[in-house]
Amino acid sequence: MNIPFQQTIDRYLQRWRPTLRPSTTLNKRSLLKHFTAYIHEHHPDVQSFSQLQRYPHVEGWLEHILYMKSSSRNANIRTLRLFFEDLIRWQWPEAPPPGLLDDQDLGPEEVYLPRAVPPDIDQAVQKACVEAGTFAAMALLLLRYTGMRVGEMRALPLNAMETADPDTFTLRIPIGKTYSERLIPLDARAVDLVKRIIAQRGSLRKGGVPARFSHYMMVNHLGRHVAQQNYSFNLRQLTAHINTTEHIYCHRLRHTFATEMARAGMPVPALMKLLGHRTPKMTMRYVEVAQIDVRKAYEEALVQLRAIHTLQARALPPHSSLPHQPEA
């Protein structure tokens, strides 16, 4: 990367750093570094962002990243577009001409529907976790009963379970991926799980839970704050005996919970709050009628249509008794 490009990017990120997460800053730096590396390699005469033109500089880069998945490509385009717009808005001398990127450069993104575990396999997974009774098994059941993300579960504080009265409990999910807290209602089985998890924290460790983990709820009986990949490993072990071609992983427990709530008729705004989605777009994927529901609804409609046709046939007189219509 040439020095002018580097200086502009460093100055730009320094201005944004107080309001961005470190990971977001790193992602922006990485994208801008790759873009300027492309410009340096293919257009070495360009020494400043102010020299960029739609063709050949930006259009060449857009073709260069065609290999990417649509979602990743669009994310890069949006990041670079925001960078350009910020430089223009701040009236920096290095600012490029306006309109180098627009919405027409964004491609259609892939839409992946949630993959709920089939009901029979879901029951088998829950049964395996209940029978195992280990810390990992209880944690996986808690994911299934609440629809949390694994990262959210790991971040739960010790006092995350709250109660307004003796029979009503909620789980406070701390600020994380969605930049906001939310409350998840708990049923009796989830409340029991949380109580059991809290009761066994560090139970086999002399001295109890280490101080660095003391504020976390999800600390196992050995006093360890289990890594996210360990939950996936434990789920594979617990379900290894289940004869299925389904790939069962932790996030599918969330999909299963959400799909179950959607099929039970939970309103979209409530489901959106429950799952911690920032926009209804993601929530609506769970509301999209699954193929099994389409088939069920289709067969129920056929039954209704057959009944209607039978009633109509009974209401009509026999064909021979219908009045003769004279020819015109």
Salt bridges, closest charged atoms under 4 A:
ASP10 OD1 - ARG29 NH1 2.90
GLU59 OE2 - ARG54 NE 3.23
GLU85 OE2 - ARG81 NE 3.16
ASP86 OD1 - ARG89 NH2 2.60
GLU94 OE2 - ARG11 NH1 3.72
ASP103 OD1 - ARG81 NH1 2.52
ASP105 OD1 - ARG54 NH2 2.80
GLU109 OE2 - ARG78 NH1 3.28
ASP122 OD2 - ARG144 NH2 2.88
GLU131 OE2 - LYS127 NZ 2.57
GLU152 OE2 - ARG149 NH1 2.59
GLU152 OE2 - ARG182 NH1 2.81
GLU162 OE2 - ARG172 NE 2.56
GLU181 OE1 - ARG172 NH1 3.12
ASP187 OD2 - ARG189 NE 3.02
GLU246 OE1 - ARG115 NH2 3.65
GLU246 OE1 - ARG252 NH1 2.84
GLU260 OE2 - ARG144 NH2 3.21
ASP293 OD2 - ARG263 NE 2.93
GLU299 OE2 - ARG295 NE 3.05
